[in-house]
Amino acid sequence: MTDFILYSIKSGLCLAIFYGFYQLVLVKETHVKRNRFYLLTALVLSFVLPTINFTLDHEQLAKANQFVWEFENSVEDQLQFSEPNIAEGFSFSYRFWICFFYVLGVITILGRFIFNLVSIFKIIRANEIKKEGDLNLIYLEQAHSPYSFFSYVFLNPSILSKTENKQILLHESIHSKQLHSIDLLIIELFKAFFWFNPIIYLFKNALVEVHEYCADQACIVDATNKISYQQCLLKHVESKMNLNLTSAFKSSLTLKRIKMIKKSNTSVWAHLRLILILPVLFVSMLSFNYSEIKSMNKEDKTIPAGRHFMMPIKASADVRMTSPYGERMHPIKKKMLFHKGIDIAAPQGTPIYAIADGQVKQLQMKHVEGKAYGRYIIIQHDGGMASLYSQMSRYNVDLGQKVKKGDVIGYVGQSGISTGPHLHLEVKKNGENVNPADFIDFTSLKRN
């Protein structure tokens, strides 16, 4: 969920940059075919660019920078999922409601999209089709503006003169030949999955405008034709609107179309203005997706020696270390076993902090209360390092979330095998358990 929200923000910013450039630089120019290509390309790039990651100094990933914790088959370590706590796993948190309203929006937009498609095909099947060149003409009795969908043109010939009929058929044939209906289908699908982004609606309006400009431009062959064409536009300005998946001869942008028709052709040198988008696009791509990955192997020197990670729990009178790393007497089994981490006893609900910057790689939701590790988090760090925090009472992060050193990631509890509220912390380097005390200064903690 966190990754999708971050992706949506990035794609939304890309859309805003592309749309802002279009409105500031391109919208008033008569190179309408180029503008159509720009809008379609910008739409696709806005949703592709945030998924691309640009890396520098990428040499070799550690063979064991692996964050699948291999739990031993002991009663203490084995994770058991026989009867998951459904009530707790399916809590109506804010994430649930975000997902619920997002899916509801997708279903609503897709439902309307499918309904409009079905309506168009119903009209096609219910009426006689007359072939004229590459067009399939469907004559309707309703008094509305002519419109087209791929090669199908819907019109009422009784309200059109012979000249108007000719102009309209030419106009709609341009929509058909230039495949404007495909553009509308594509942007409707994007709109269905990103319905919450207001910029995508502006993109659709801009694309519909460009479609009309393209068709108008192809219909005007001389000055006399230009005047009669404008008169035809004005005559049908009060007509009823059509389905939103079709290209209409009339639309609410009639005045803009007339202004565009009257404009002198823009110089071909105006194409060079597209170069202006390149530096803006380059900076956006780097700021969204730049990351640096260096070699991380057994001899990795990116992790400096010494204790540079922070304490997972702030020291206080109520906080103490109850079990160190290494051989110890197991508090429940009453025999010597190797302890792969450290235990820090603290009051229930005490905040737990990320010991270093990293990303949440595992978040255990289906734990069994009182067994194994309980609720636990695994965080991946740089340099082949990873940390595990278990026995939590609740989480404060999401799966995949990036965290900073010192961020609160959860709270102390006793959700697994435990004799009282505590944090069990483990640290791995290159896939091997290491002593957390080699990286964290625990000298401020009281010890049992």
N, C-alpha and C positions, 0 to 999 in steps of 0.2 A: 504494500500500500504506500509506504514512504517513497519507494523508488518511483512509483507511478505518479505520485504528486509532484516529485522533483522533476520528472520527465515532462509533465504537463506544464509546469512553470517555464522550463527551458523552451519547449515548443511554442508556448504562448508568446514569450519574448521574441523568438525568431519571427513568428507571424507579425508581431507588432512592428519589428524593424523593417521587414519586407513591405508591409502595407504602408507604413509611414513614408518610405522611400517612393513607393508608387504614387501616393497622393502629392508629395512635394515635387517630384521630378517628372513623372511620366504621364499622369492622368490627362493633361490638357493637350498632349501631342496627338497627331492624326495617324501615327504608326500603330494602328489598332491591332493588327495581327501580331506584332511584336509584343504589345501589351498583354495579349491573351497568353502568348507563350511565357511571358514573365510571370504572370499570376499563377499559372498552372505549375511552373517550375518552382516558384517560391513556396507554394502550398506543399508540394512533396518534400522539398528540402527542409521546411520547418519541422517536419515530423521525422526526418531521417537524421539530420545533423546532431540532435541531442543524443543519438544512440552511438555516435562514432567517438572513439577515444583516441586522442593523439598522445603518443608516448615518446619520450626522449631517454637516451642512455639505457635502453632496454637490452640487457645482456642475457640473463639466465635466471629463471625462477628456481627457487630452492626445490630440491627433489622432495623435501619433506615439509614444505610450507603448507601442510595439510591440516585441515581444521575439523576433520572427522575424529572426534575423541573416541578412542577404543577403550570401552569400559570392560573391566574384567568380569568374569562370570561368577563373582562372589555375591553374597546376599547384599552386601553394602553397595557394590558398584553396578550390578545388573539393573538395567532399566526395565521395568515391567509395565505393560500396557493392557493387562487383561480386562480391566473394568475402568476405562477412563471416566473422569468426572465430567459428565456432559454438561451439567448446570454451570460449572465453572469455566469449562472450555468454550462454551457458547454464551459468553456474557455480552449483554447489549451495551458494549462500549461505544465510544465515539467512532472508532474504526468501523463498527458494524453499521452505524447510521450513515457514515460517509459512503460506504459501499452500497447500502440500500438505495440511497437517493441517486447515486451515480447510475446504478443498474436500472432504476426506474426511469431515469431520463433517457438512457440508451434505448430501452424497450419502447418508450413513448415515441421518440424520433424515428426509430426503425419501423414501428407500427404505422406511423403516418406515411413514411416512405413507401412501404409495401402497399398500403391502402391506395395511394395515388397511382402506383403502377397498375394495380388491379383495375382501378377506375378507367385508366386509359385503354387497357386491353378490352374491357367490357364495351366501351364506346366503339372500338374498332370492330369487335365481333357483332355488335348490334346494328351496324349501318353498312350500307352498300359502299364498296370501294371502287372508285373510278381511276384508272391508270392514266397518267399524263406525264410522259417522259420518265424520269426517274422517281417521280412523286406518286404517292398513293393519296388521292383526294377523297375525303370523307365529308359529305355535305350534311350539315346539321340545321335544325330548325331554330335553335336558340339564337337570340340576338346578342352574340358576344364577339369579341375580337378574334380574328383568325389566329391560330397557333399551330405549332408543329412538334412532332416527336419522332426523331430520326427521319424516315422518309414519308411519314404520315402527316398530312396537312388537314386540319379541321377548320372548316369555314362555312358561312351561310351565304351562298351566292345571291340570294334575293336582296341583300342590303348593300351589294357591291355593284358598281358600274363596270363596264367592260375594261376600262383603263385601270381602275382600282384592282380588279381581279388579276390583271396581268402583273401589276406591280407587286401585289401581295404574294402571288405564286413565285415570282422571281426572288423576293425577299426570303420566303420560307425555304426555297430551294438552296439558298446560300447556307442557312442554318443546317440543312440536311447534308450538303456536300462537305462542309467544314466540321461535321460531327460535333456540333455544340451540345447535343443531348448527352454525349459521353462525359463532357465536362461537368454537366449538372448532376449526373449520377455519381461521379467521383466525389464532388464536393458535398453532396448529400450524405454519402457514407462517412466522410470525415466529420461532418457535422453531427452525425448520430453518436459517434464515439467521443467527441470533444464538444458536446453540446453546451458545456458550462463556459466555454471560451468565447467571449463576445466578438473577438477579432475575426473568427471564422465566418460569422454572419456578414461582416463588412466585406470580407473576401468574396463571398457569394454575390453580394450586390454589385461589387466591382466587376466580377466576371460576367454577370448578366448584362451590365452596361456595355462591356466590350463586345459581347456577342451581337448586340443590336447595332453597335457602331460598325462592326465588320459587315453585317448584312446591308446596312444603309449605304456604306461606301461602295459596295459592289453593284448596287442598284442604280446609282447615279452615273449617267454616261455623258450628259451635257447640261447646259444651263436651263433649258426648257424642261427637261426631265426633272431637274432638281426642284423647280417650283411646284410642279404637279405632285411630286413625291411628298413634299412638305404639306401640301394641302390634304393629301390622303392621310397623313399622320394625324393632322388636326381634326379631321372628320371623325376619326375613330377613337379620339382621346377619351370619350365618355363611355366606351364599351365596357362590358363586364370583364372581370379578370378571369384568367384561366388557371389550370392546375399548375403547381409550382415546379413540376419536372419538365415542363414544355417551354418552347421559345415562342413568345407572342409578338405579333406585329405591333400591337399596342402595349405600352407599359407606362408606369407612372413617371418614367424618365423622358417623356416625349420632348419636353423643353430642352433638356440636355442634348438629345439627339439632333434637334433642329439646329442648335448652336454649333454642334460638331460638323454638321453638313455644311454650314456656312463658312467654316474655317478654311483658311488657306493651308495647303499641304505643308507639314513640317519638314524641314531640311533633313536630308539623309544623315548629316553630321550629328543630328540629335541622338543617334544610336550610341555615340560615344559616351553619353551621360550614364549609360549602364555601368561604366567603369567605376563610377562613384560608389557603387554598392559594395565593391570588392574589399576595401579596407574595413568597412563596418562589419561585413560578413566574416572576415578573417579574425578580427578581434573577438567577435561573438563566439566563434567556434573555439578559439583558444581558451577564453574565459569559462566556457561551459565544460570543456572536455579535456583540458590539458592535465596530464599526470606524468610523474617521473617514476620510472621503475628501474632500480639498479640491481646488479647481480646479488643474489642471495643464496649462497651455498654454505658449506660447512666451515669455510674459512671467511665467512662474511665479516667485514669490519665495520658495517654501518651501525651496529649496536655497540656503543662505547662501553668500556669496562666501568665497573662501579655501580652504585645504586642510584639509578636515574628514574625509576618508576615511582609513582606516589603511593601512599597508603590507601588501601581500599575502604578503610573506615577511619574516621578521625579519632585520635586518641582521647580518652576521657577516663574518669574514675570507674565507669561501668564497663569499659572495654578492656579485654585481656586476651592474650594468646593462650589457648588451652591445649594445642597440640602442634608441635613443629613438624617440619619435613624430615622423613627418614623412619627408621625402625622405632616402633612405639607399642605400648600395650593397648590393644583395641579396647575402647571403653565398654563395648557390648559383648564381643566375643571372648574377652578376657584372655587373649593370647597375643604374642608378638607378631605384628604384621607391618609391612612397609607402608608408610603414609605418604602419598604422592603429592600432598599439598600442605597447607597450614590451616588450622582452625582458629577463628577469632570469635570469642563469645561477646555478644552485645545485646542490649535490650531489643525486644521485638519492635520492628519498624524503623530501626536505625538506618539512615541512608548509606548506600554502598556506592562507591565512586569508581569510575574507570581508571585503571592504573596508568594508562597511556592512550594516545590517539589510536583510533582503529575503527573497525566496522563490525557490527553484530552479525556473526555468521550462523549462529544457532540460538534458538529461543525455545526452550522446552515448555510446551503447553499441556501435553497429555501425561503429566506425571501422576504417580499414585501416591497419595498423601501418606507419609510415614515410611516410605520405602525408597531405597536407592538415593539418588542425588536430589530428589524433589524438583522444585523449579530451579533451572539453571540457565546461564547465559554463557556463550562462548564468543569472545571478541578476537578478531584477527588484527595484529599490529604489524608494523614494518619490520624488516630484517628477519623474517621467519619466526616471529614470536606470536604467541597466542595465549590468552588467559581464560580460565573458567571460574565462574562465580556460582556457587550452588547453595541450596537450603533457603532460597529467597522466599519471602512472604508474597511479594508482588513485583511486577516489572515497571520500569519507567521508560523503556525504549521499545522500538519495533524491529522486527527482523529486517536486516539489510541497512539499518540506520547507521550513519557515520557518527561517531562520538569523539569528543575531545577529552583529553586528560583532565580529570576532575569532574566530569559530568556525572550526575546522579543516574545510575542505570537501574537501580532497584532498591529493595529494602530487606533488612535482616529478618529471617524467619526460621522455621524448623519444619520445612515441607517434606524432607526426606528422613532417612534414619538419623535420629538425633536424640541427645539427652537434654537439649535446651536450645534456645535461639542462638544461632551462630552463623558465621560465613565460612564456608569451605572454599579456599582459593587454590587453584593450580595454575602453573605457568609451564608452557612448552616452548622449546626452541628447536626449530628444524625437526619437529615431530617427536621430540624426546622430552619427557618430564624433567624439569630442572627445579632447583630449590628457589622458591620465590624470594628468600632472604638474600640471594645473590643480586637481586635487582631492586629490592625495596628495603628501606631502613625501618626495621621493626623495634628499634631500641627504646622507643618512647612507650611501647606497650608493656603493661604488667604481664607477668607470666605465672602460670599455675605452678 
